[in-house]
Amino acid sequence: MLTGEKIILRPIRFDDWEQTVKWRNDLFIRSSTMSHPFPVTEELEKEWYEHHTKSKANIFLPFTVVSKESGAVLGYFSLNSINWISRNAFVSGAIGETGNLGKGLGREAVELLLRYAFDHLNLTKVCAYVRTDHPAMKTWMETGAVQEGVLKKHFYSGGSYRDVAFISWFRSEV
């Protein structure tokens, strides 16, 4: 487990699906995280959790965000596409309930994952694709991310194409 000031990142558990299925179907979360646009059924979510709770693959490390104070499930974050030769990975995730947005929980989750990636997994770079109009874009830049480029009109959402930034954190700069 990775423990912060407000949250704990713990490995996923099968019963987490009961919370995450509604978030994976939330239009705001799907659009802001650039997730697939199709509905996720309870069966699909259970199947995903069953697969990943049993997986021994070391290229995808999913975590559940839990409130340190109450133990409530708040969201999900992961390190994915881990490349052990090039020492890099991608970070993704979301805080689920809109009432918890803007409280620094996502920032803390990313900071915990970055420390874990750099200090324990010996990675040198962690990347993310982020909509340039994402509410947390400023936060990611404040945490030491570097914008390496912009993919113009790359993601379709809400009736229009959105620009997507490719951002990275480097071990030497965090």
Summary of the structure (lengths in Angstrom):
residues: 174
radius of gyration: 15.6
end to end distance: 20.8
largest distance: 42.5
contacts: 504
relative contact order: 0.16
helix: 33%
strand: 37%
